[in-house]
């Protein structure tokens, strides 16, 4: 029987769960218990219990193992007010997490200073950092500050070129973490014969101010889970089921050439439309600020997008529940990109049913 787990509260349409350790510890059971809420809202937030947070056991070696290879420079062009198209260009170099944090202290990679405040100056970092040095002061990201930065983001999105260390293979979870370890979930995708990077292998996301994830659904309409290990929050936007069809109609109208070229154009993750624009056209947009130490879960059919408020490090992977097989039979896939993800659903279902 499923546990009767209900949201603690809603934040702008997004269910927020604050489970006890007993409710939380079995990942699979918890996910099945809350599935109906997420299928409706598109995304949910889970604030893990303190027992789990206290068991994470981060080490300096784990942070030092992060290698951000060829981060993407995001060139964002305005199509019309509130409507943007993004082009990603790889920067051909690698960064350690310490170097990435150093970048966040440069003027073009940080938000404008608060009135009366000062920017963090660029400092020469000692070659070795301690565990604490990888962190930043997150108390600056009050709800009011986030609201003001959110407005700045949409107003100035196309003025600078944010950089994002997205899709970096790796994990900073201590291998000893046995529940909710994003890099080691009990996952029916593990029954697959091959590893698909970022699908059944975890990815790290090293963020900076304005680093953006455009509107998209997950490959093959899978679920995804995203945990912020350290640093600034992420702003998320998500479309509830009730507005999904309407949202897609609007996106089709805004990007007709792209739609004609590929009906799954939103899987390209390069189209950005401000929530204000969508709301003005009658689409419901849920929104939530995702903070250090919190999980976001995304659901099949739940379009989502967002951006990072500053330097941070998150870890994410796709997963599936048994309910996903019904979804997978109907899923469509972008056919215009060679390496777009393809999972052999029939083969997986056979193994699962065994
Ligand atoms: C996900 O985790 O599903 C996302 O789309 C967010 C990716 C990111 O943090 O950039």
Boltz pocket constraint, residues with backbone or C-beta under 6 A from the ligand:
constraints:
  - pocket:
      binder: B
      contacts: [[A, 166], [A, 205], [A, 212], [A, 213], [A, 224], [A, 225], [A, 226], [A, 234], [A, 298], [A, 304], [A, 314], [A, 316]]
      max_distance: 6.0
